[in-house]
Amino acid sequence: MPQRPPSPPSSPHSSPFERSRLALGALCASALLLAACAGAPPARHSSTPRAPGTPMIDPSAGLEEISIQAMSLVGTPYRYGGNTPDSGFDCSGLVRYVVSRAANVNLPRTTEQMGQRGTSLDRSQVASGDLVFFNTTGRTNSHVGIYVGQNRFVHAPATGGTVRLEDMGKSYWASRYSGARRVVAASNLPMTPAPAPAAPSELPSEDDDPIAAFARQ
């Protein structure tokens, strides 16, 4: 059967009704095209949702900056009671200075008091910027450093030394590890202004001198 020839295009002599019908069709097509352009983009595949009841570790936005700040001080001389790059650092002075500068959190001056702040962590939860504690004098949390990843931490070891990067896997540190704490987190300590240099009355007592025995080995 022969096909029906297509309708001829509209001519200048088309009736007003035909011209209106063609204009309406063009308008509808334009509206559909605009709606398609303005539609939402295709949905992205989301990651697997966290199982109900599984705790979510809440690392601080400041943790990475804490790690970077600590690394920048490697090589600074150790000085008992020191708490600035110019004066040198002891272990708690270094940690207090770094956390104050990097996260604007004011920590106590001694390792024992630092060990009571923030949130205790399992060894598997420790992340860059967390504090790691060691028993170096027969007292829990007698020494402190800043974990920077890859099983390493930055600390101020002892008189005559400098701030340095240390491997926690070494037998000395592995056998004396006493725990870790996250002192900078969204629900943790309130943000406070950076502390002024410690007054003499705030300096640690003599029995807080970190790992003197280790330095003599």
Protein Blocks (a to p, Z undefined) as FASTA:
>chain_A
ZZddddddddfkbcfklmmmmmmmmmmmmmmmmmmmmpccddddddddddehiacddddf
klmmmmmmmmmmgoiacdehiabfknopafklmmmmmmmmmnopacdfbfklmmmgcjdd
dfklpcghiacdddfeopahkbccddebjhiacddfbghiacddddfkbmklmmmogbdc
dfbdfklccdddddddddfklpccfklpghklmmmZZ
